[in-house]
């Protein structure tokens, strides 16, 4: 802008209520959860970095598609269920995390083995209680199993699913853990395969601040 913005009213006008809403939700989510004996400050930092990177990738993808801009919020909060589990059932979280790292298996697969649900459903339930849009709740709930919801084309669930894995790919290139494989059949069915090279460039441009060590 041609001048500095120094008052709240002008700031809200520039950002827009939707962006402001997303910012407030984000700050509240990450402020609400604290480190404990099972989830240390480093894990929270890596978790935050992964969430932010996923959101930046989703933002880039949404600019070239007709997906609702709320996809950025969904990508930012897709793993919030992990924080809930770490705080409410820390011993279970620690067991899942240790087994995931020891066996080299995805975090959500270990969760589903023990309890038949994962952090995805837990996070979606929390966001539903908070009154977030159903499309956001649905995308968070299915970000590991997008096939559970019938899809036609590129929608919010698919973008959150892809953004999460592309963020993992960036982290893996920087020395982090291996990324989950993309379901190429799913992308093919939804006519998204041709967009993948462009989306990977968006992910590279998002420039992760550091390797993300959080379990997949």
C-alpha positions in Angstrom: 0.0 0.0 0.0 1.0 3.6 -0.5 0.9 4.3 3.3 1.4 2.5 6.6 -1.5 0.8 8.3 -1.5 1.7 11.9 -5.1 1.3 13.2 -7.4 -1.7 13.7 -10.2 -0.5 11.5 -8.0 -0.1 8.4 -6.3 -3.4 9.1 -9.6 -5.2 9.1 -10.6 -3.5 5.9 -7.4 -4.5 4.2 -7.3 -8.1 5.4 -11.0 -8.8 5.1 -13.1 -10.6 7.7 -12.4 -14.0 6.2 -8.6 -13.7 6.6 -9.0 -12.1 10.0 -11.2 -15.0 11.1 -8.6 -17.5 9.9 -5.9 -15.7 11.7 -7.8 -15.6 15.0 -8.7 -19.3 14.8 -5.0 -20.2 14.0 -3.6 -18.2 16.9 -6.1 -19.7 19.3 -5.5 -23.3 18.2 -1.7 -23.1 18.6 -2.0 -21.1 21.8 -4.3 -23.6 23.4 -1.8 -26.5 23.4 1.3 -26.6 25.5 4.4 -28.9 25.5 4.4 -31.7 28.0 6.5 -34.7 28.8 5.3 -36.5 25.7 5.2 -33.6 23.2 8.1 -31.2 23.6 8.7 -27.7 22.2 10.7 -29.1 19.2 7.7 -31.3 18.2 5.4 -28.3 18.5 7.7 -26.2 16.4 7.9 -28.9 13.7 4.2 -29.4 13.8 3.6 -25.7 13.4 6.0 -25.5 10.4 4.4 -28.4 8.7 0.9 -26.9 9.2 2.0 -23.6 7.8 3.7 -25.1 4.8 0.6 -27.2 4.0 -1.5 -24.1 4.2 0.8 -22.1 1.9 0.7 -25.0 -0.7 -3.1 -25.2 -0.4 -3.2 -21.4 -1.0 -1.1 -21.7 -4.1 -3.2 -24.6 -5.5 -6.5 -22.8 -4.7 -5.4 -19.8 -6.8 -5.3 -22.0 -9.9 -8.5 -24.0 -9.2 -12.0 -23.2 -8.2 -11.6 -24.6 -4.7 -13.0 -22.4 -1.9 -10.4 -20.3 -0.2 -11.4 -22.0 3.1 -9.1 -24.8 2.0 -6.2 -22.8 3.4 -7.7 -23.0 6.9 -8.5 -26.7 6.5 -4.8 -27.3 5.4 -3.5 -25.3 8.3 -5.6 -27.3 10.9 -5.6 -30.7 9.3 -3.4 -32.3 12.0 -4.9 -30.5 15.0 -6.2 -33.8 16.3 -2.6 -34.8 17.1 -2.4 -31.9 19.6 -5.7 -33.0 21.2 -4.6 -36.6 21.6 -1.1 -35.5 22.9 -2.8 -33.3 25.6 -5.8 -35.5 26.6 -4.3 -39.0 26.3 -0.5 -38.4 26.3 0.5 -42.0 27.1 -1.5 -43.2 24.0 0.1 -40.5 21.9 3.6 -41.5 23.1 3.0 -45.2 22.3 1.7 -44.4 18.8 4.5 -42.0 18.0 7.2 -44.5 19.3 5.8 -47.4 17.3 5.4 -45.2 14.2 9.0 -44.2 14.3 10.3 -47.7 15.2 8.4 -49.4 12.4 8.6 -46.6 9.9 4.8 -46.7 9.4 2.5 -43.6 9.1 1.2 -42.2 12.4 -2.4 -42.5 11.4 -2.1 -46.2 10.6 -0.8 -47.0 14.1 -3.6 -45.0 15.6 -6.2 -46.9 13.5 -4.6 -50.2 14.6 -5.1 -49.3 18.3 -8.4 -47.5 18.3 -9.9 -47.7 14.8 -9.9 -43.9 14.5 -7.1 -41.4 14.0 -6.2 -37.8 14.7 -8.0 -36.8 11.6 -11.4 -37.7 13.0 -10.5 -36.2 16.4 -9.5 -32.9 14.9 -12.6 -32.8 12.7 -14.8 -33.4 15.7 -13.1 -30.5 17.6 -13.5 -28.1 14.6 -17.1 -29.1 14.3 -17.7 -28.2 18.0 -16.0 -24.9 17.3 -18.5 -24.2 14.5 -16.2 -24.2 11.5 -17.7 -24.7 8.1 -18.7 -28.3 7.3 -16.4 -28.3 4.2 -13.4 -27.6 6.5 -14.4 -30.3 9.0 -14.9 -32.8 6.2 -11.5 -32.1 4.6 -9.8 -32.5 8.0 -11.6 -35.7 8.7 -10.6 -37.3 5.4 -7.2 -35.9 4.7 -5.7 -39.4 5.0 -8.6 -41.3 3.4 -10.0 -39.0 0.7 -11.5 -42.0 -1.1 -14.1 -42.3 1.7 -16.0 -39.4 0.2 -17.2 -39.5 -3.4 -15.3 -36.9 -5.4 -15.8 -35.5 -8.9 -12.8 -33.3 -9.8 -10.6 -31.2 -7.6 -12.3 -30.3 -4.4 -11.3 -29.2 -0.9 -10.7 -32.7 0.4 -8.3 -33.5 -2.5 -6.4 -30.3 -2.1 -5.8 -30.8 1.6 -4.8 -34.4 1.0 -2.3 -33.3 -1.7 -1.0 -30.3 0.2 -0.2 -32.4 3.3 1.8 -34.9 1.3 3.6 -32.3 -0.8 4.6 -30.6 2.5 6.0 -34.0 3.6 7.9 -34.3 0.3 9.5 -30.9 0.9 10.5 -31.9 4.4 11.9 -35.2 3.1 14.1 -33.4 0.6 15.4 -31.2 3.4 16.3 -34.3 5.5 13.1 -35.1 7.2 11.2 -38.4 7.3 9.9 -40.0 4.1 6.6 -38.7 2.7 3.5 -40.7 2.2 3.0 -41.8 -1.4 0.4 -40.0 -3.4 -2.6 -42.0 -4.6 -2.0 -41.6 -8.3 -5.2 -43.6 -9.2 -7.2 -41.1 -7.1 -5.6 -38.2 -8.9 -6.2 -39.8 -12.2 -9.9 -40.4 -11.4 -10.3 -36.7 -10.5 -8.4 -35.4 -13.5 -5.7 -33.9 -11.2 -2.6 -35.8 -12.5 -1.8 -33.2 -15.1 -1.7 -30.5 -12.4 0.8 -32.4 -10.2 4.0 -30.9 -11.7 2.6 -27.4 -11.2 1.6 -28.2 -7.7 5.0 -29.5 -6.9 6.5 -26.2 -8.1 4.1 -24.4 -5.8 5.3 -26.5 -2.9 8.9 -25.8 -3.8 8.2 -22.1 -3.9 6.5 -22.3 -0.5 10.1 -22.7 0.9 9.7 -24.6 4.2 11.6 -22.8 7.0 13.3 -26.0 8.2 13.1 -29.8 8.0 9.8 -31.0 9.5 10.5 -34.0 11.8 6.8 -34.5 12.8 5.6 -38.1 12.2 3.5 -38.6 9.1 
